[in-house]
Amino acid sequence: MAHAIQGYNGACQHIHGHSYELHVSIKSSKKNDDFLDSPGFIFDFKELKQLVNKAIIHKLDHQLTLSEDYLKHHHFMSHFENLIIWKMEPTAENILLYIRNTLQKELPQNVLLHKLKIYETHDSYAEWEDEK
């Protein structure tokens, strides 16, 4: 995914891309102290991967994400067919919040997001954890 950050005084003000790596942790909405009922898991990893791919990866992969503010200053960029326009700047932190909001709507009621971590590089990441 490519992005640029409006108002940033550095290299990230220019369009550039990353191969993001996303980690998703879930938890049960039920309080299970001793064990999980059969089949013994909260949500099948295969199904979770399919859900994340459909709701997030397929929508952001190979896309250019820019803010409305960025486009006000670079209006000629609005012609790209792979352009996603956000109200907020597409920083790693805001991308993570977008992912959180999207996945919370898509997960079954008994499955809660516990933690998200998105790596922009191998050692730079944003993280969110449910405080509940």
C-alpha positions in Angstrom: 0.0 0.0 0.0 1.2 3.5 -0.7 0.5 6.7 1.2 1.7 10.2 1.9 1.3 12.3 5.0 0.1 15.9 4.6 1.7 18.4 7.0 4.6 16.1 7.8 8.1 17.6 7.5 10.1 14.7 6.2 10.3 12.0 3.6 6.8 10.6 4.4 5.2 13.8 3.0 5.9 12.2 -0.4 4.0 9.3 -1.9 5.8 6.1 -0.9 4.8 2.5 -0.2 5.1 -0.2 2.5 4.6 -3.9 2.7 2.7 -3.8 5.9 2.4 -6.8 8.2 -0.7 -7.1 10.3 -1.1 -9.1 13.5 -4.6 -9.7 14.8 -5.4 -11.2 18.3 -8.9 -12.0 19.4 -10.6 -13.1 22.6 -13.9 -14.5 23.6 -16.7 -12.3 24.8 -17.5 -15.1 27.3 -15.6 -15.5 30.6 -14.0 -18.9 30.4 -11.7 -19.5 33.2 -10.9 -23.2 32.9 -11.3 -24.2 29.2 -13.1 -23.5 26.0 -16.1 -25.6 25.0 -15.7 -28.0 22.0 -14.2 -27.5 19.4 -11.8 -25.8 21.8 -11.1 -22.5 20.0 -12.6 -19.0 19.9 -12.6 -18.6 16.2 -11.0 -20.8 13.5 -7.8 -19.2 12.3 -8.7 -20.1 8.7 -11.9 -18.2 9.0 -10.2 -15.3 10.8 -7.7 -15.1 8.0 -10.5 -15.1 5.3 -12.3 -12.4 7.2 -9.2 -10.2 7.5 -8.3 -10.7 3.8 -11.8 -9.8 2.7 -12.4 -6.9 5.0 -8.9 -5.4 5.0 -6.2 -6.8 2.8 -8.2 -7.0 -0.5 -9.4 -3.4 0.0 -6.0 -1.9 0.8 -3.5 -4.0 -1.1 -1.9 -2.1 -4.0 -3.9 1.0 -3.2 -2.8 4.6 -2.8 -4.4 6.1 0.4 -4.4 9.9 0.7 -6.2 12.3 3.0 -8.7 14.9 1.8 -6.2 17.5 3.1 -3.4 16.0 1.0 -5.6 16.2 -2.1 -6.5 19.8 -1.5 -2.8 20.6 -1.8 -2.1 18.1 -4.6 -5.4 18.1 -6.5 -3.8 16.5 -9.6 -3.4 13.3 -7.7 -7.1 12.7 -7.5 -7.1 10.9 -10.9 -5.5 7.6 -9.8 -7.9 4.7 -10.2 -6.4 2.9 -7.2 -6.9 5.9 -4.9 -8.6 5.7 -1.5 -9.5 9.0 0.1 -9.7 9.3 3.9 -10.7 12.2 6.1 -7.6 11.5 8.3 -4.0 11.1 7.4 -3.1 7.5 6.5 -0.4 7.1 9.2 0.3 3.7 10.6 -1.8 4.7 13.7 -4.8 5.8 11.6 -4.5 2.7 9.4 -4.6 0.6 12.6 -7.7 2.4 13.8 -9.4 1.9 10.5 -8.6 -1.8 10.7 -9.9 -1.9 14.3 -13.2 -0.2 13.4 -13.7 -2.4 10.3 -12.9 -5.7 12.0 -15.1 -4.9 15.0 -18.1 -4.7 12.7 -17.2 -7.9 10.9 -16.4 -10.3 13.7 -19.1 -12.6 15.2 -20.7 -11.3 18.4 -18.9 -13.8 20.6 -15.4 -12.8 19.2 -13.7 -9.6 20.3 -10.6 -7.9 19.1 -7.9 -8.1 21.7 -4.9 -6.6 20.1 -3.8 -5.3 16.7 -0.2 -4.6 15.6 0.7 -3.2 12.1 4.4 -3.2 11.1 5.3 -0.5 8.6 8.9 -1.7 8.5 10.5 -4.6 10.4 11.0 -2.5 13.5 8.5 0.3 13.2 4.9 -0.4 14.2 1.7 0.9 15.7 -0.2 -1.2 18.2 -3.7 -1.1 19.7 -4.9 -3.2 22.6 -8.4 -3.5 24.0 -8.4 -2.2 27.6 -11.4 -4.2 28.7 
